[in-house]
Amino acid sequence: MFRFEKTRGTLGVGKRMSIPIRFRSSIPGEFKETFRWRLEGSTELLSLLCFGHVIAPDPVFNLDCIDFGKVSYSFPEYRTITITNNSEVAFTYNLRIPGDGKLTQHEFEIEPARDEI
C-alpha cells in the first residue's frame, strides 16, 4: 500500500531531504503502519507512523428493478436509471448484464456502460 520514492541516499549534517510517499489501497477501513529505518552507523532505529481511513465508493441506483412489461418483438424499448455517487471519492463503474445474449447479439444495451463518477 505504501511506496517510498527514495530508499537510499546520503544526508549531510544539518541538511534535510524530502522523501515522497505514495499510498494506494483497495481495502476500505482504518490503517496504521509503522516504518523503521536502520541508519548506517547508528544503533537506533528511525520510526515513522502512518495512519488514516480509506473510504469506499457508495454508488446508489434510483431504482431497484426495471419492469419492461410487454415488449413487441423487434421494437426497442428504453428505460433510464440514474446512478449517484454518495461518497467523497470518485470511482469508475462498469455495468453489464451477465448472460445477455450470445457473443455479439445482446438483448440489452447500456450507454454508457463504463464511466467515472
DSSP file (Angstrom, degrees, kcal/mol; ACC not computed):
  #  RESIDUE AA STRUCTURE BP1 BP2  ACC     N-H-->O    O-->H-N    N-H-->O    O-->H-N    TCO  KAPPA ALPHA  PHI   PSI    X-CA   Y-CA   Z-CA
    1    1 A M              0   0    0      0, 0.0    23,-2.5     0, 0.0     2,-0.4   0.000 360.0 360.0 360.0 -23.4    0.0    0.0    0.0
    2    2 A F  E     -A   23   0A   0     21,-0.2     2,-0.4     2,-0.0    21,-0.2  -0.891 360.0-176.0-115.1 142.2    3.0    2.3    0.5
    3    3 A R  E     -A   22   0A   0     19,-2.3    19,-3.1    -2,-0.4     2,-0.6  -0.966  13.9-151.4-136.9 123.2    5.8    3.1   -1.8
    4    4 A F  E     -A   21   0A   0     -2,-0.4    17,-0.2    17,-0.2    -2,-0.0  -0.816   5.8-152.5 -93.2 124.5    8.7    5.3   -0.8
    5    5 A E  S    S+     0   0    0     15,-2.7     2,-0.5    -2,-0.6    -1,-0.1   0.825  86.2  43.1 -67.9 -31.6   10.2    7.1   -3.8
    6    6 A K        +     0   0    0     14,-0.4    -1,-0.1     1,-0.1     3,-0.1  -0.970  55.5 163.5-117.0 126.3   13.7    7.3   -2.2
    7    7 A T        +     0   0    0     -2,-0.5     2,-0.3     1,-0.2    -1,-0.1   0.501  68.6  30.7-115.5 -10.2   15.0    4.2   -0.5
    8    8 A R        +     0   0    0      2,-0.0     2,-0.3     0, 0.0    -1,-0.2  -0.970  67.6 120.9-143.9 157.3   18.7    5.2   -0.3
    9    9 A G        -     0   0    0     -2,-0.3     2,-0.4    -3,-0.1    -3,-0.0  -0.923  49.2 -99.9 166.1 173.4   20.7    8.3    0.0
   10   10 A T        -     0   0    0     -2,-0.3     2,-0.5     0, 0.0    -2,-0.0  -0.976  26.4-161.6-120.8 132.8   23.2   10.4    1.9
   11   11 A L        -     0   0    0     -2,-0.4     3,-0.1     4,-0.0     6,-0.1  -0.957  14.7-137.8-119.0 119.7   22.2   13.2    4.1
   12   12 A G    >   -     0   0    0     -2,-0.5     3,-2.0     1,-0.2     2,-0.1  -0.252  40.7 -75.8 -71.3 162.5   24.7   15.8    5.1
   13   13 A V  T 3  S+     0   0    0      1,-0.3    -1,-0.2     3,-0.0     3,-0.1  -0.379 118.6   3.6 -60.8 127.6   25.0   17.2    8.7
   14   14 A G  T 3  S+     0   0    0      1,-0.3    -1,-0.3    -2,-0.1     2,-0.2   0.543 105.6 125.9  74.4   7.6   22.2   19.6    9.4
   15   15 A K    <   -     0   0    0     -3,-2.0     2,-0.3     2,-0.0    -1,-0.3  -0.553  49.7-140.4 -97.3 162.1   20.6   19.0    6.0
   16   16 A R        -     0   0    0     -2,-0.2     2,-0.4    -3,-0.1    -4,-0.1  -0.880  10.5-166.7-119.3 153.4   17.0   18.0    5.1
   17   17 A M        -     0   0    0     -2,-0.3     2,-0.3    -6,-0.1    -6,-0.0  -0.983  16.2-137.0-141.0 128.4   15.7   15.6    2.5
   18   18 A S        -     0   0    0     -2,-0.4    -2,-0.0     1,-0.0     0, 0.0  -0.665  14.9-164.9 -81.6 137.3   12.1   15.2    1.2
   19   19 A I        -     0   0    0     -2,-0.3     2,-0.1   -14,-0.0    -2,-0.0  -0.890  12.9-144.8-124.8  99.0   11.0   11.6    0.8
   20   20 A P        -     0   0    0      0, 0.0   -15,-2.7     0, 0.0   -14,-0.4  -0.397  14.2-160.0 -64.0 137.6    7.8   11.3   -1.3
   21   21 A I  E     -A    4   0A   0    -17,-0.2     2,-0.5   -16,-0.1   -17,-0.2  -0.982   3.7-155.6-122.3 128.9    5.5    8.5   -0.1
   22   22 A R  E     -A    3   0A   0    -19,-3.1   -19,-2.3    -2,-0.4     2,-0.4  -0.905  10.1-169.9-105.3 130.1    2.8    7.0   -2.3
   23   23 A F  E     +A    2   0A   0     -2,-0.5     2,-0.3   -21,-0.2   -21,-0.2  -0.976  13.0 162.5-121.0 130.9   -0.2    5.4   -0.6
   24   24 A R        +     0   0    0    -23,-2.5     2,-0.4    -2,-0.4    -2,-0.0  -0.946   7.5 175.6-149.0 125.3   -2.8    3.3   -2.5
   25   25 A S        -     0   0    0     -2,-0.3    -2,-0.0     1,-0.1     0, 0.0  -0.980  26.6-171.0-133.8 143.6   -5.2    0.9   -1.0
   26   26 A S  S    S+     0   0    0     -2,-0.4    -1,-0.1     2,-0.1    30,-0.0   0.218  73.2  86.5-108.6   9.8   -8.1   -1.2   -2.4
   27   27 A I  S    S-     0   0    0      2,-0.1    27,-0.2    29,-0.0     2,-0.1  -0.943  73.7-140.2-114.8 114.4   -9.2   -2.2    1.1
   28   28 A P        +     0   0    0      0, 0.0     2,-0.2     0, 0.0    27,-0.2  -0.375  57.1  55.5 -71.4 151.9  -11.6    0.2    2.9
   29   29 A G  E    S-B   54   0B   0     25,-2.7    25,-3.0    -2,-0.1     2,-0.1  -0.707  89.0 -27.6 125.6-174.5  -11.2    0.9    6.6
   30   30 A E  E     -B   53   0B   0     23,-0.2     2,-0.3    -2,-0.2    23,-0.2  -0.417  52.1-170.8 -74.3 147.2   -8.6    2.1    9.1
   31   31 A F  E     +B   52   0B   0     21,-2.2    21,-1.9    -2,-0.1     2,-0.3  -0.993  11.9 175.8-138.2 150.3   -4.9    1.6    8.6
   32   32 A K  E     +B   51   0B   0     -2,-0.3     2,-0.4    19,-0.2    19,-0.2  -0.874   9.0 172.2-154.1 115.1   -1.9    2.2   10.8
   33   33 A E  E     -B   50   0B   0     17,-3.1    17,-3.2    -2,-0.3     2,-0.5  -0.986  17.0-157.0-130.8 135.6    1.6    1.3    9.8
   34   34 A T  E     -B   49   0B   0     -2,-0.4     2,-0.4    15,-0.2    15,-0.2  -0.958  10.9-162.5-111.9 128.1    4.9    2.0   11.4
   35   35 A F  E     -B   48   0B   0     13,-3.0    13,-2.3    -2,-0.5     2,-0.4  -0.884   3.5-164.3-109.3 140.6    8.0    2.1    9.3
   36   36 A R  E     -B   47   0B   0     -2,-0.4     2,-0.4    11,-0.2    11,-0.2  -0.985   0.5-162.7-128.7 135.0   11.5    1.7   10.8
   37   37 A W  E     -B   46   0B   0      9,-2.8     9,-2.6    -2,-0.4     2,-0.6  -0.929  12.7-143.5-117.2 140.2   14.8    2.6    9.1
   38   38 A R  E     -B   45   0B   0     -2,-0.4     2,-0.4     7,-0.2     7,-0.1  -0.905  20.5-149.6 -98.2 122.5   18.2    1.5   10.2
   39   39 A L    >   -     0   0    0      5,-0.7     3,-2.4    -2,-0.6     2,-0.1  -0.789  24.7-105.6 -96.2 134.6   20.7    4.2    9.5
   40   40 A E  T 3  S+     0   0    0     -2,-0.4     3,-0.1     1,-0.3    -1,-0.1  -0.359 106.2  14.2 -59.6 126.3   24.3    3.3    8.7
   41   41 A G  T 3  S+     0   0    0      1,-0.3     2,-0.4    -2,-0.1    -1,-0.3   0.396 106.3 104.5  90.0  -2.2   26.5    4.0   11.7
   42   42 A S    <   -     0   0    0     -3,-2.4    -1,-0.3     1,-0.1    -3,-0.1  -0.871  55.6-158.0-113.8 146.3   23.6    4.4   14.2
   43   43 A T  S    S+     0   0    0     -2,-0.4     2,-0.3    -3,-0.1    -1,-0.1   0.565  75.2  78.8 -92.7 -10.8   22.4    1.9   16.8
   44   44 A E  S    S-     0   0    0     -5,-0.1    -5,-0.7     1,-0.0     2,-0.3  -0.715  77.1-127.8 -99.6 149.4   18.9    3.5   17.0
   45   45 A L  E     -B   38   0B   0     -2,-0.3     2,-0.5    -7,-0.1    -7,-0.2  -0.716  15.4-133.5 -91.9 145.0   16.1    3.0   14.5
   46   46 A L  E     -B   37   0B   0     -9,-2.6    -9,-2.8    -2,-0.3     2,-0.3  -0.872  28.1-158.3 -96.3 128.5   14.3    5.9   12.9
   47   47 A S  E     -B   36   0B   0     -2,-0.5     2,-0.4   -11,-0.2   -11,-0.2  -0.827  16.9-174.8-115.4 148.3   10.4    5.4   13.1
   48   48 A L  E     -B   35   0B   0    -13,-2.3   -13,-3.0    -2,-0.3     2,-0.5  -0.979  11.9-154.1-138.7 125.4    7.6    6.9   11.1
   49   49 A L  E     -B   34   0B   0     -2,-0.4     2,-0.4   -15,-0.2   -15,-0.2  -0.883  11.1-174.0-101.7 127.2    3.9    6.2   11.9
   50   50 A C  E     +B   33   0B   0    -17,-3.2   -17,-3.1    -2,-0.5     2,-0.3  -0.981  14.6 159.1-118.6 130.0    1.3    6.5    9.0
   51   51 A F  E     +B   32   0B   0     -2,-0.4     2,-0.3   -19,-0.2   -19,-0.2  -0.972   5.0 120.1-147.0 162.2   -2.4    6.2    9.8
   52   52 A G  E     -B   31   0B   0    -21,-1.9   -21,-2.2    -2,-0.3     2,-0.4  -0.978  51.1 -85.0 171.6-164.1   -5.7    7.1    8.3
   53   53 A H  E     -B   30   0B   0     -2,-0.3     2,-0.6   -23,-0.2   -23,-0.2  -0.982  24.5-148.4-139.3 121.9   -9.0    5.8    7.0
   54   54 A V  E     -B   29   0B   0    -25,-3.0   -25,-2.7    -2,-0.4     2,-0.4  -0.807  18.6-153.9 -90.8 122.8   -9.7    4.5    3.5
   55   55 A I        -     0   0    0     -2,-0.6    32,-0.0   -27,-0.2    -2,-0.0  -0.779   6.6-136.9-100.8 144.8  -13.3    5.2    2.4
   56   56 A A        -     0   0    0     -2,-0.4    32,-0.2     1,-0.1    33,-0.2  -0.569  28.6 -94.0 -94.0 157.2  -15.1    3.1   -0.2
   57   57 A P        -     0   0    0      0, 0.0    -1,-0.1     0, 0.0    33,-0.1  -0.333  30.5-153.5 -62.8 154.6  -17.3    4.3   -3.0
   58   58 A D        +     0   0    0     31,-0.3    28,-2.5     2,-0.0     2,-0.2  -0.627  18.0 179.8-133.0  74.0  -21.0    4.5   -2.2
   59   59 A P  E     -C   85   0C   0      0, 0.0     2,-0.4     0, 0.0    26,-0.2  -0.529   3.2-172.8 -79.4 144.0  -23.0    4.1   -5.5
   60   60 A V  E     -C   84   0C   0     24,-2.1    24,-2.8    -2,-0.2     2,-0.3  -0.996  13.8-146.7-137.3 129.9  -26.8    4.1   -5.4
   61   61 A F  E     -C   83   0C   0     -2,-0.4    22,-0.2    22,-0.2    20,-0.0  -0.685  17.6-134.0 -88.4 148.9  -29.2    3.4   -8.2
   62   62 A N  S    S+     0   0    0     20,-2.0     2,-0.3    -2,-0.3    -1,-0.1   0.632  91.2  44.7 -77.4 -12.0  -32.5    5.3   -8.2
   63   63 A L        -     0   0    0     19,-0.3     3,-0.1     1,-0.1    -2,-0.1  -0.960  60.9-155.8-130.2 149.1  -34.4    2.0   -9.0
   64   64 A D  S    S+     0   0    0     -2,-0.3     2,-0.3     1,-0.3    -1,-0.1   0.729  84.8   2.8 -89.9 -26.6  -34.1   -1.5   -7.5
   65   65 A C        -     0   0    0      2,-0.0     2,-0.5     0, 0.0    -1,-0.3  -0.978  63.6-132.8-153.4 162.2  -35.6   -3.1  -10.6
   66   66 A I        -     0   0    0     -2,-0.3     2,-0.7    -3,-0.1    15,-0.0  -0.986  14.0-158.8-122.8 122.2  -36.8   -2.2  -14.1
   67   67 A D        -     0   0    0     -2,-0.5    -2,-0.0     1,-0.1     0, 0.0  -0.887  10.4-179.1-102.1 109.9  -40.1   -3.6  -15.4
   68   68 A F        -     0   0    0     -2,-0.7    -1,-0.1     1,-0.2    10,-0.0   0.618  22.8-165.5 -82.0 -12.6  -40.3   -3.6  -19.2
   69   69 A G        -     0   0    0      2,-0.1     2,-0.5     0, 0.0    -1,-0.2  -0.294  55.4  -6.5  62.7-147.8  -43.8   -5.1  -19.2
   70   70 A K  S    S-     0   0    0      0, 0.0     2,-0.4     0, 0.0     0, 0.0  -0.702  72.1-168.5 -83.5 128.6  -45.0   -6.4  -22.5
   71   71 A V        -     0   0    0     -2,-0.5     2,-0.1     6,-0.0     3,-0.1  -0.973  19.8-123.8-121.8 128.3  -42.5   -5.6  -25.3
   72   72 A S    >   -     0   0    0     -2,-0.4     3,-1.7     1,-0.1     2,-0.1  -0.430  39.5 -94.8 -69.8 142.7  -43.3   -6.1  -29.0
   73   73 A Y  T 3  S+     0   0    0      1,-0.3    -1,-0.1    -2,-0.1     0, 0.0  -0.356 105.4   2.6 -59.6 130.6  -41.0   -8.3  -31.0
   74   74 A S  T 3  S+     0   0    0      1,-0.2    -1,-0.3    -2,-0.1    -2,-0.1   0.549 102.5 113.0  68.1  12.0  -38.2   -6.4  -32.8
   75   75 A F    <   -     0   0    0     -3,-1.7    -1,-0.2     2,-0.0     2,-0.1  -0.962  66.8-128.0-113.0 121.3  -39.3   -3.0  -31.4
   76   76 A P        -     0   0    0      0, 0.0     2,-0.4     0, 0.0    -4,-0.1  -0.367  18.7-160.5 -70.6 144.5  -36.8   -1.4  -29.0
   77   77 A E        -     0   0    0     -2,-0.1     2,-0.4    -6,-0.0    -9,-0.0  -0.952   7.9-153.2-119.2 142.7  -38.0   -0.2  -25.5
   78   78 A Y        +     0   0    0     -2,-0.4     2,-0.3   -10,-0.0     0, 0.0  -0.942  15.5 174.1-122.5 139.6  -35.9    2.3  -23.5
   79   79 A R        -     0   0    0     -2,-0.4     2,-0.4   -13,-0.0   -13,-0.0  -0.971  17.1-146.3-135.1 152.4  -35.7    2.8  -19.8
   80   80 A T        -     0   0    0     -2,-0.3     2,-0.3     2,-0.0    -2,-0.0  -0.973  13.6-177.7-123.9 134.5  -33.4    5.2  -17.9
   81   81 A I        -     0   0    0     -2,-0.4     2,-0.4   -15,-0.0   -20,-0.0  -0.858  16.8-138.3-120.9 161.9  -31.8    4.7  -14.5
   82   82 A T        -     0   0    0     -2,-0.3   -20,-2.0     2,-0.0     2,-0.5  -0.976   7.0-159.1-123.6 134.4  -29.6    7.0  -12.5
   83   83 A I  E     -C   61   0C   0     -2,-0.4     2,-0.4   -22,-0.2   -22,-0.2  -0.951  12.2-165.8-111.4 132.9  -26.5    6.1  -10.5
   84   84 A T  E     -C   60   0C   0    -24,-2.8   -24,-2.1    -2,-0.5     2,-0.8  -0.940  17.4-139.1-120.2 138.8  -25.4    8.5   -7.8
   85   85 A N  E     +C   59   0C   0     -2,-0.4    -2,-0.0   -26,-0.2     5,-0.0  -0.863  21.2 177.3 -96.2 108.2  -22.1    8.6   -6.0
   86   86 A N        +     0   0    0    -28,-2.5     2,-0.1    -2,-0.8    -1,-0.1   0.296  53.3  86.3 -93.4   9.0  -22.8    9.3   -2.3
   87   87 A S  S    S-     0   0    0      2,-0.3    -2,-0.1   -29,-0.1   -31,-0.0  -0.436  85.2-115.0-103.1 179.8  -19.2    9.1   -1.2
   88   88 A E  S    S+     0   0    0    -32,-0.2     2,-0.4    -2,-0.1    -1,-0.1   0.376  93.3  70.5 -93.3   2.7  -16.4   11.6   -1.1
   89   89 A V  S    S-     0   0    0    -33,-0.2   -31,-0.3    28,-0.0    -2,-0.3  -0.930  78.7-122.6-124.3 146.0  -14.3    9.7   -3.7
   90   90 A A        -     0   0    0     -2,-0.4     2,-0.3   -33,-0.1    -2,-0.1  -0.443  31.2-174.7 -76.7 157.0  -14.7    9.2   -7.4
   91   91 A F        -     0   0    0     -2,-0.1    26,-2.8   -34,-0.0     2,-0.5  -0.982  24.4-121.1-148.8 159.8  -14.9    5.7   -8.8
   92   92 A T  E     -D  116   0D   0     -2,-0.3     2,-0.3    24,-0.2    24,-0.3  -0.876  28.1-159.4-101.3 132.1  -15.1    4.0  -12.2
   93   93 A Y  E     -D  115   0D   0     22,-2.8    22,-1.6    -2,-0.5     2,-0.3  -0.835  12.1-168.8-111.7 153.8  -18.1    1.8  -12.9
   94   94 A N  E     -D  114   0D   0     -2,-0.3     2,-0.3    20,-0.2    20,-0.2  -0.876  14.2-164.1-139.8 101.9  -18.5   -0.9  -15.5
   95   95 A L        +     0   0    0     18,-3.5     2,-0.3    -2,-0.3    15,-0.1  -0.698  18.5 153.8 -94.7 138.9  -22.1   -2.1  -15.9
   96   96 A R        -     0   0    0     -2,-0.3    -2,-0.1    13,-0.1    13,-0.0  -0.976  40.1-127.3-153.6 162.9  -23.1   -5.3  -17.6
   97   97 A I    >   -     0   0    0     -2,-0.3     3,-1.5    11,-0.1    11,-0.1  -0.941  32.7-130.8-115.9 107.3  -25.8   -7.9  -17.6
   98   98 A P  T 3  S+     0   0    0      0, 0.0     3,-0.1     0, 0.0    -2,-0.0  -0.290  88.9  13.7 -59.4 137.1  -24.4  -11.4  -17.1
   99   99 A G  T 3  S+     0   0    0      1,-0.2     2,-0.9     2,-0.0     0, 0.0   0.661  82.8 156.8  74.9  16.9  -25.7  -13.9  -19.6
  100  100 A D    <   -     0   0    0     -3,-1.5    -1,-0.2     6,-0.0    -3,-0.1  -0.669  59.7 -46.9 -80.7 106.3  -27.2  -11.3  -22.0
  101  101 A G  S    S-     0   0    0     -2,-0.9     2,-0.5     5,-0.1     5,-0.2   0.030  79.8 -64.3  68.8-174.7  -27.4  -12.9  -25.5
  102  102 A K  B >  S-E  105   0E   0      3,-1.2     3,-2.6     0, 0.0     2,-0.3  -0.965  83.5 -51.7-119.1 124.9  -24.8  -14.9  -27.3
  103  103 A L  T 3  S-     0   0    0     -2,-0.5    -3,-0.0     1,-0.3     0, 0.0  -0.288 128.8  -3.5  51.0-106.3  -21.5  -13.3  -28.4
  104  104 A T  T 3  S+     0   0    0     -2,-0.3     2,-1.1     1,-0.1    -1,-0.3   0.534 114.0  90.3 -95.6  -6.0  -22.4  -10.1  -30.3
  105  105 A Q  B <   +E  102   0E   0     -3,-2.6    -3,-1.2     2,-0.0     2,-0.3  -0.748  57.1 173.0 -94.4  95.4  -26.2  -10.5  -30.2
  106  106 A H        -     0   0    0     -2,-1.1    -5,-0.1    -5,-0.2    -6,-0.0  -0.796  31.5-155.5-104.0 144.6  -27.2   -8.7  -27.0
  107  107 A E  S    S+     0   0    0     -2,-0.3     2,-0.4     1,-0.1    -1,-0.1   0.727  82.6  48.3 -84.3 -24.3  -30.8   -8.1  -25.9
  108  108 A F        -     0   0    0    -11,-0.1     2,-0.4     2,-0.0   -11,-0.1  -0.923  63.3-163.5-121.3 143.0  -29.8   -5.1  -23.7
  109  109 A E        -     0   0    0     -2,-0.4     2,-0.5   -13,-0.0   -13,-0.1  -0.990   5.9-161.6-121.8 133.4  -27.6   -2.1  -24.4
  110  110 A I    >   -     0   0    0     -2,-0.4     3,-0.5   -15,-0.1     4,-0.1  -0.966  14.2-142.2-116.8 122.0  -26.2    0.0  -21.6
  111  111 A E  T 3  S+     0   0    0     -2,-0.5     2,-0.1     1,-0.4    -2,-0.0  -0.982  89.8  14.5-131.6 121.5  -25.0    3.5  -22.5
  112  112 A P  T 3  S+     0   0    0      0, 0.0    -1,-0.4     0, 0.0   -17,-0.1   0.591  75.7 174.2 -80.3 141.4  -22.6    4.4  -21.1
  113  113 A A  S <  S+     0   0    0     -3,-0.5   -18,-3.5     1,-0.2     2,-0.4   0.704  73.7  32.2 -81.1 -20.6  -21.6    1.0  -19.8
  114  114 A R  E    S+D   94   0D   0    -20,-0.2     2,-0.3    -4,-0.1   -20,-0.2  -0.999  74.4 125.3-140.8 134.2  -18.4    2.4  -18.3
  115  115 A D  E     -D   93   0D   0    -22,-1.6   -22,-2.8    -2,-0.4     2,-0.4  -0.964  50.8-101.0-168.1 176.9  -17.6    5.8  -16.9
  116  116 A E  E      D   92   0D   0     -2,-0.3   -24,-0.2   -24,-0.3   -26,-0.0  -0.947 360.0 360.0-114.9 137.7  -16.2    7.6  -13.9
  117  117 A I              0   0    0    -26,-2.8   -32,-0.2    -2,-0.4   -25,-0.2   0.317 360.0 360.0-133.1 360.0  -18.5    9.3  -11.4
